[in-house]
Amino acid sequence: MLKKNFPFIKQLDSQDCGFACLRMIGKYYNDNFHIENEIITGSNISRQGLSISDLKTISKEVGFNPIPVKLDFQKMVKNVQLPSIFFWNQNHYVVVYKITKSKIFVADPGFGKTVYKKEEFIKGWTQNGDDGIILVLEPTESLMSVKKNTVKAKMINLNYVTQYLKKHKIQFFLIALTLLLSSFIELIFPFFTQKVVDKGIIHKNINFIYLVLSAQIILFLSKISLEYYRSWLFMHISSRISFSIISDFLIKLTRLPFQYFNSKNIGDLTQRINDHKRVEGFLSQQLIQTVFAIFSVVVYSAILLYFSLNIFLTVLICSIVELLWIFSFLEKIRVNDHKDFSLLSKDQNKMYEMINSIQEIKLNNLEESKTRQWQSIQKNIYYNRLEKLKIDQKYQSYRFVSFFQTILVIFFASMAVIDAKMTIGGMLSVMFILGGISAPINQLITFVMQYQLVKISFERLNEIHNKKDEDNISTVNSLHETENIKFSNVSFSYDHKNFVLKNIDLLIPKNKTTAIVGVSGSGKTSLLKLILKFYTPQMGTIEVGNHQIDTINNQLWRNKCGVILQDSVIFSDTIKYNVSLEDNPDIEMLDKALELANIKTFVNSLLLKENTIIGAEGIGISHGQRQRLLIARTIYKNPDYIFFDEATNSLDSENERIIVDNINSFFRNRTMIVVAHRLSTVINADQIIVLDNGTIIEAGSHDELINLKGKYFSLIKNQLELGE
């Protein structure tokens, strides 16, 4: 059944626009439409999002008949079925769901529903060209027949959040008790005011006035003490909940599969930390304060009803008008917050890029260009904040209703005093209650606003927590002996289309050294990452001895492996920690590792020696020193299987010769795989594998391959100047 109002779904990340567009159009045709997590995780989504080809493939999987077309505006209006997905600004997807003579109605998953004029739309869609790209989606019978999905995922979200609250039941009980006592104290004050006027002032009873004022002072001091204690409890709970939530979030992140991080920007992930803080504040403070705000409003309303029906109805009607006014702005606030999240994510990504690319920026005189790019993002953030200010100013005009409410209450109270239906003390009490009830009403309004924003944060966090952890079948939990590694007809693709490894049949013998060579892009590093279980091949099997590699516990297998990849990192910590990756390392083994990696002299020349902090927060080191420390890390680990990917390409020939000799001696009779382009590194390997365009074209020893005079011989002639 088609929806009259086109549904809007916000993209959760900067690269999630394609999936969000599919969800919107799917929901338009069938409210039960959903995309399974397996489809998302199995897609070729990258940091740049999905290509049109990928989006076409996925839309077909979920029940559409996709037709990619390239048309000009006039042909699009006449021929394209709406809603359809439009390629926007050459880096984004939007849904066009309605077109009139002068307006184009667009659902932008990044910012919300918007309306463009014809010229403005054509500029964004065609980038000032003649034609633009569209993915027309025709619903099939399978999409229209999708049944309602369970709400289990949403329940998981709620349980995930409430588990942190359950740990602090006693503290929440104490907070509730202090709020309850504070509310009763607040409610007593109006009656004290009435008695002071009606019995103390009118009857000139000074002793009664002293008595009531003393009681008020005691209650006031009690209220201050309760608020002080409650603030301390809030701080205590907030800190603990914040620590637990963010810790669990980071733990969940580390459990996600390697390919997940290839599709996420740093800004998207760090922004979720801010989402956690928003959720934590909402749960630990806003929620419980709102419960007692409702309690206070009910009691205050009952007291007002006791004094005057007209005053009660006035306050009730004005409060309802205020809430309706606020509700009318919720959609605009939600869209603005989505846009703010997206812009802040871009800002963080750009800053990260500038800081980490400062060398290239200076070498190519890009300072002004990169600064302008950053300034452009800041300008958009400023305009969005300005828009937020306009929205805030409009919705906060509800305060005019409060002012009008006060005038009406004074009028009705004054008339009640004149008609002798209310005493002057009663009138003052009513005004006191009017001032008191505004705070809980404002709390309710704040709660509604915060709930709208927290709901967005929940969506973004649940996208992480509902992700499937890295596959870890763990049927094999012990490996007592070093075994052969065998590839049987293995094919692998990062995007499920273009295979980087094709029909690989390979035996890597135990206790031997296997070298892998090949031109750039031939699949050498990809082969290593399959062995390390970072990815799973689409076809074929990898076995370690008699065990399929995907049945071996991930932690067990990686503990057995010592790895240096081209993008291996140095942590911002001491040399001692970077080599050992332990808080209390074996000093003797540490010294041996530094010595065999030929970097002990450098370490000893430093003032703090191995306690010197290196990395982003410490002293700078050269690429060669970095590689030698990584080699020392592998030696310290003393693994059964060693994988080196261009581990010595930044070393001079003298250092390389010394280190290679040390490695060959230390790791004698270990299983070693070496990806390299230097002859000195591979010449002594027991077997050399030559990869070309993802396939094995030659295999044998150095002498055998030289005599073959094939690809390896050609590479040797060119000094093996290759790369992955």
N, C-alpha and C positions, 0 to 999 in steps of 0.2 A: 504494500500500500504506500503510495507516494505521500510525502509530507508536504503540507501547505507551506510551512516555514522551512527554509533550507537549513539543515543542521550545521552547526559549526563545531569543529574539533581542533584544539590547539596542538601544534607540534611541540613535542617535549624537548627536542634538541635542535640545534641549528641545521642538522642534516636530515631531519625527520619529516620534511615537508611532503615528500612523495607519499609516504604511508598515511599521513594525516589527510591528504586530498582523497586517497582511496577510501578511507574510513568515512569521510563526509558524504561522498557520492553513494557509497554502499548503504549508509544509514538513510539516505534520501529515498532509496528504492525499497529498503527493507530494514525496519528498526532493529531487527535481530542480528544484523550484519556485524561480523567481527573478523579480525585477522589473527590467526593463531600465532603464538610466540615462535613456533618452529619455522614458520614462513619468514618471519622477520630475521631470526638468527641465521637462517640459511640463505638469506639474500646477499647480494653483493654491495651492501651499503658501506660507503667509505666516509672519510671526513668531509668529502664534497657532496655526499648524498647519493642518490640513485640516478643512473643515466636513463634516458628515455627508453632504451632497449630493455634495461632491467625492470623499469616500471611496467612496461608492456608485458613482460614475462610474469611478473607477480600478479598483475591485474587479471591475467588469464587464469592463474592458479586459484584466485579467490572468487571467480564466477563471472567475470566480465568478458565481453568480446572486444578487445582493444584494437583501435585503428589509428595509428600515428599518421598525421597529415601535416602539410605545410601550405598555408593559404594566406591570402591577403584578407583585409578586414571585411570587404564586401562579400566575398565568397564564403567567408566564415559565417557571417550573419545568415546567409541564405541556406547553407548546407549542413552546418554543424549542429548536432543534437546536444542540447544542454540538459544537465550540467556536464562539463568536460574539463579536463586538466590542461592548463596553459603553461608553457615554459616562459618564465618571467625573469627579466633582467639577466638572462643567460646563466643564472645560478640558483633558480628558485622555481617552485611550482605553486600555482594558485588554481582555484576552481572558479570558473565563470558559470553562474547559475541562472542569470536573467539578463536580457538586453532589451532596452527600450530605444526610442528614437534618438535620445541624447545621452543616455546613461548606461553604463555597464556595471552590473552588480557582481562583486567579486568577494569570495571567501578566501582570505589570505591566512593560511595556517600559522603564520608568524605573528600576525597582529590582530586578526579578527575580520569581521565583515566590513566592507567599505564600498563606496560608489565612486566610479571614475567617469570623467567626461571622455568623449570619444578620442580627442587628440592625446590626452594624458594616458589613456589606456594603450593606444597604439604605440606610443613611445616606449612604454615599459615592456610591451609584448614583443614588438618587432625590433626594438633598439634602433629606431629611425630607419629601418629597412622597409622592404615592401611586404615580406611574408613573415609569419610567425609560426611556431611549432605548437601543435595541439595533439593531445592524446584523447581521442573520442572513445567513450566507454559505453558500450551497449550492454544492458543487463541480460544475463541468460537465465534459463529456468532454474539452474542450480543456485544462483544467487537469490532469486525470489523465494525459493523454498527453504532457505536457511532457518532453522528453528532457534528458539530463544536460548541464549547461552546461560550457563549458571552464573550466579553472583559470587561464586567462591573467591574469586580474586579480590573483590571488594572487601569481603569479610576478612581475608588475610591481611589486608591493609589495616583494618580496624584493630585486629588482634595484635598486629605488629606494633601499633602505636600504644595500645593500652597496656601492653606487657611492662612498659617502663613505669607506668603509674602504679601498677600493683605492688611494685617493690617498695613503695613509700606510703603504705596505707596509714601508718601511725601518724606520720607528718601531715598527711592530708586531713586526717581526723582532727588534729590539733588546729590546723588552719581553719577548718570548717567551724570548730568550736569558737575560735577567736572572732571569726566573721559573724557568727550567730550572736555572741555577746555584744559585739560592737553595734550590730543592727538593733538589738534591744535598747542599748544605751541611746542610740540615735532616736528611737521611737519615744523614749521617756521625756526627752528635752521639750517637745511641744507642749506637753501637759504641765511641765514645770513653769514654762512661760505663761501659760494660761492662769495658773494658780497665783503666780507672783503678781499679775495685774489684777485679777478679780478679787483675790483675798488679801494680798499684801498691800498693794497701792491704794485700791479703793477704800479698804477699811483701815488704812494707815497702820498696819500691823508690822512694825519694823522687825520684831523678833522672828516672825514667820518668813519675812524676806531674807533675813540672815540665814535661817535654817535651809531654805530652798537653794540660796546661792551656794552655801557650803556643800550641799548635796550635789549641785551641778559641778562644782570644782572637783569633787571626788570622782564623779562619773567621767568628767573630762580627762583627768589624769589616768583613770583606768583605761579609757579609750586609747589614749596616746601609748600607754604601755602595751596594750594588746596589739596595736598597729606596729609598734617597734618589734615585738616578738614575731608577729606574722611576717613582716618584711624579712627578718632573719631566716625564718623557715622557707620562704619563697626563694631566697638566694641559695640556701642549702640544697633544696630540691632541684632548682633550675640548673645549678652547676653539675649535680650528679646525673640528671637526666640528659643534659647536653653532652656530657662526657660519654655516657653509655650509647646514646643515639649515634653520635659521630664515630665512635669506636666501632660499633657494629656495621655502620655504613662502609667504613674503610675495610673491615674484614670481608664484607660482602663483595666489595670491589676486587679485592685480591683473589677471590674465589671464582670470578668471572673468567670465561675463556679468553685466551690471548687475542683472538680476532676482534673481540668486543672493543678493545682499546684502539684498534686500527680504525674504528668508525666513529670515535668520539673526539671532540675538541677538548683541550684542557679547560677552557672557559666554561663549557657546559658542565663538566664534573665539579669544578670548584664552586660554581654557583649553587650546586645542590647542598653544599655545606651551609650556605646562607639559608636555604630552604629548611634545613634541619633546625637551625636556630629559631626560625619563625614558628615552626611546629612546636618546638619545645616551649617557647614563650606562651603560645596559645594554650597548650595542654596544662602547663603548670600554674598559669596565672589567670588568663582570660576566662577559661572554662569555669573554674570554681567561683571566681568573682561574679560571673554572670548568673550563676545559680542563685547566689545570695542577693544579687541585684533584683532578680525576679521576686524573691522573697520580700525584699524591702518595698518594691513597688506595690505588691499585693497588700502588705500591711498598711503602708502609707495611704493607699487608695481606700482601704476599709475605714481608716481614721477620717479621711476627707468625707466619705459617705456619711459617717457619724455626725460630722459637723453640718454638711450641706449637700443635698442631692445635686443642686445646680453647679456647685463648684466641682464636685466629683465628675459630672458629665463633661464639663468644660475641659478639665485636665485629660480625661479619657479621649475625647474627640481630638484635641490638639496633639496628643501623643500619637494617636493613630495616623493623623495627617503627617507628622514628622517622619514616622517609619515608612509610610508609603512614598514620601518624597525621597528618602534615602534609597529605598528599593529601586526606584526609577533610574538610579545612577550606577547600580551594581554592574551592569554589563559593560559600561564605559570604563569603570574602574578595573574590571577584569582584563579587558583588552589592553589597557594602558600598562598593567602590571606584566602581561605577557611580553609586550614590546620592550619594557624596561629590562626584563630578564634577557631577552635576545641581544639587546644593545650592550648590556654589561658583559655578556659572554664574549661578544665581538671585541669589546674594549680589552678584556683580559687576554684574549688570543693575540691581539695586535701588540700589546705591551710585551707579552712573552716572546713574540717573534722579533721585535725590535731589540730586546735585551740579548737574545741568543744569536742574533744575526748582526751584531754591531760591527764585526770585522768586515763582512761583505758590504754593509751599508757604507762604511768609510772608504773601502777600496774602490767602490763604484760611485762615490759622491751622491749617495741616495738620501742624505740627511733631510733635505727639504722635502723630497718626494714622500718618504715614509712619515715624516712629521705631518704633512698635509693629509695623508690617509688617516692618521690618528686623530687629527683635528676634525676631519669630516665625521668620524664616529662621535667625537665629543659634541659636535654641533647637533647631531641627531639626538644624543642623550639630553642635551639642553632643551631642544624643542619638545621632546617627550616629557621632560620634567615640567616645562612650561604648560604643556597640555594637562598634565596632572594637577598643576596649580589651578588651572581654570576649572577643572572638574571639581576639585576640592572647594573652591570658592562658591561654585554653584550649589553643590549639595549641602554645604554648611550654611546656606541661606535659610535652612530650616530653623535657624535660631530666631528668625523673624516671627515664626509661629510661637516660640517660647515667650518672646516679648509680648505678643498679642495675647497669649494665654495669661500672663501676669496681669495685664490691664483688665481682662474680663474677670479674673478671680478677685481683684481689688474691688471691682464694681459690685459683684455679687455679695462679697463679704460686707461691704459698706451698707448695701441695702438690707442685708440680714441684721446688722447692728441697729440700723434705723428702725426696722420693724420689730426690734427686740427679740429676734429669733436667734441671736448670737451675741455673746458678750464681747467687749473689746479685747479681753484676754483670749477668747476663742478666735477672734480675727487675727491677732498676732500669732497664735498657734498655727492657724491655716497658712499664713505667710511663711512661717518657719518650716512647715511641712512642704510647701511649694519649693522652697530652696533646697530642702533635703531630698525631695523626689527627683530633682533634675539630675543629680549625680548617678543614681542607678539607671535612669532612662538613658543618659549619655553612655553608660556602660553597656547597655543593651545595643545601642546604635554602634558603638565601637566593636562589640562582639560580631554583629552582622557584617561589618566591614572586614574585620579580621578573618572571619570564617570564609568569606569569599576568596581572600588571598591565600589562606591556609589550604583551601581546597585545591588550588592550583599547585601549591607546593606538594601536597599529598600525591597528586597525579605524577609529578616529576620524580618523586622519591619511589613511588610504587613501581614505576617503570624499571628502576634499578633492582628493587627487592624481588620483583616477580621474574627477573631474568634467571635462566637456568644456569646453575654453577658449571664450571669446567667438568667435562666428562672424567670420571675417576671410578671406574668399575671396581677396581681393587680386589679382584679375585686372587691375584698373586701378590702376597705380602712379604715375600722373602726371595732373594736371589743369592745363593751361596757361592756360585761359581761364575766366572766370566764366560759368556757364551758368544757364539756367532750371531751376527745381525744379518737377517735375510730379507730382501725385498722380492716380492713375487707379483709381477705384473702391476706395479703401482703406478697410478696416474693421479695427478693432483692439479687443482686449479683454485686460484684465489677467488675468482668471480663465477665459478661454475660454468664457464664458457671457454675461456682461453687457457689451455693446459700448459703449465710451466714444466711439468714432468710427465712423460708419456711412456707407459708400458716398461717401467724400470724393473729389470730382473738383475739382482746384484747380491752377491755374498760378501759380507765384510768379515773376514776370518778373525777369530779371537786371538789376542796376544800378538797381533800383527799391525803394521802401519799401512793404511790405505790413503793414498793421495787422490784428490779430485781436482781436475783442471778443466778449463773451458773458458770461452769468451764471456764477456759481460752479458748477463741475462740468460745464461744457459741452464740455470736451475740449481747451482751448487749450494747456495745458502738455503734454498727451499728444501733441499734434501736433508740438510742437517736439522732444520726446524721440524720436519716430520719425525725424525728419530727422537727429538726432544719432546714430542707430543704437544707442540704448540698448535699444530693443525692435524686434521685427520684426512687421509687420502680419500678421494671419491671412489676410487677403484683399487683393488688389490689388497695385499696384506703385508705387514711388517712384523717379523718375528724375532724375538731374542731367545735363542735356543729353541725350546719346544713351546714357548709362550708367545701368544700374539701380544704385541706391544700395548694395545689398548686395554688389556686385562691386567697389566702391571700397575700397581699403585703409583700415582704420579710422584709423590714425595720420595718413595723408595727409589724409583728409577732416576730421578734427578739428583738424588744423593750419591748415586753411583757414577754420575757424569761430571766431568770437569770441562767447562765450556768457555771459550773466548770467541764472541761474535764481533762483527764489525761495529755494532752499536752497543757493545757492553759498556757499562757505566762505572764511573768512580763516584762514590757517595761523598757527601760533605761531612767527612769524619776524619779520624786519624789514619795514618798509614797502617798502623797496627790493625785497626778494624777493617780497613779496605782489603787487606791481604787475607786476614783470618775469617772475617765476617762473624766474629765471636767477641763477646764482652771480656772473656778471660781466656785469651789464646795460649797455646803452648809456645813459650818464648823460644825454646830450642828449635822447634819446627819452623817458627816464624823466621828466625835468623837464617836457617837453611834455605827457605823459600826465597828470601831476598838475595841470598848469595847466588843461588842457581839461576835466578832471573837477572843476574849481573847488575843489580841496582843497590846493593848494600853500601857501596862507597858513597853514592848520592845521599842515601838516607842518613848515614853517619855524619855527613857534612852539615846537616841541618841542626839547629840549636836544640830542638826538642826530639831529634832523631825520629824513631817510629811513632812518637806521640804527636808529631806535627799534623795539624789539620790541613787537608787538601780538599779539592773540589770547589763547588760554588762559594762556600763560606770560608775557604782557606787559601793557601798559597797556590799559585798557578804552576802547572807542570806541563812539560812538552808532550807531544803525541808519543814520542819514543818512550819517555818515562812512564806515561800512562799504560802503554802496552806492556812494558816490563813488570809493572805492578799487577796487571791482570794475569800475566804469566805466573807471577809469584803466588797469586790467589789460587790458581789451578794446582800449582805444586803443593801448596799448603793443604789443599783439600785431599790430595793423594787419592784420586778416584780410580775406578776400574776401567772407565771408558773416558777417552780424552777427545774432544772435538775442538779443533783450531780453525777458525775462519779468518784468513789473512792476518794471523796473529803477530806476524813480524814485518808487515809491510811498511811500518814507520821507523824501522830500525836501520842503522847504518850496517854495512857489510860485516864489520868487525864484531859489533854487538850481536848481530844475527848469528854469526858463526859460533861464538861462544855459547849463546843461549840454546841454539839448536843442538849442539853437542851435549850440553847439560841435560836438556829435555830427553834426548834419545837415550842417555845413560840412566837417568832417573826413572823414566817410564819404559824401560826395557821390559819386554814380555807383557805389555799392556795393549789393549785394543785402542788404536789411535786413528782418527780420521782427520786429515789435514787438507783444507782448501787453501791453495796458494797459487801464486803466479811466478815465484822465483825458483829457478832450477835448483839452487842449493837446498831448498826446503823439501822438494819432492823427489830428488834424484835417488835417495836411499830407501824410498818406500818399498814395501814388499809387493804392493800392486798399485798401479796408477789407473784411474778411471777417467776417461775423456768424455765430457758431456758437451752436446751441441744441440741447441734448440730443444732442450728437455729430454733428449734421448742419449743413451750410451752408444757411442760409435766405435770406441776402442777401449781395450782393457789389457793390462799386462805389466811387466816390469819395465824399467827405463830402457834397458838394452833391447828388449823385445819390441817396444814401440818405436825406438829409433830405427831399428832394422826394418820395421813395417813401412816407414817413410810415409805415414799418413798425416792425420790432423795434429797429433802430438809432435811429430817431427817438425811440422810447420810452425807450431807454437814455440818450440825450442829455438828455431831459427830466429824468431822474433823476440828472443830473450824472455819469453813467458810474461810479457807485460799485459796482464789480463786483469779482470775484476769481476765481481758478481754482477 
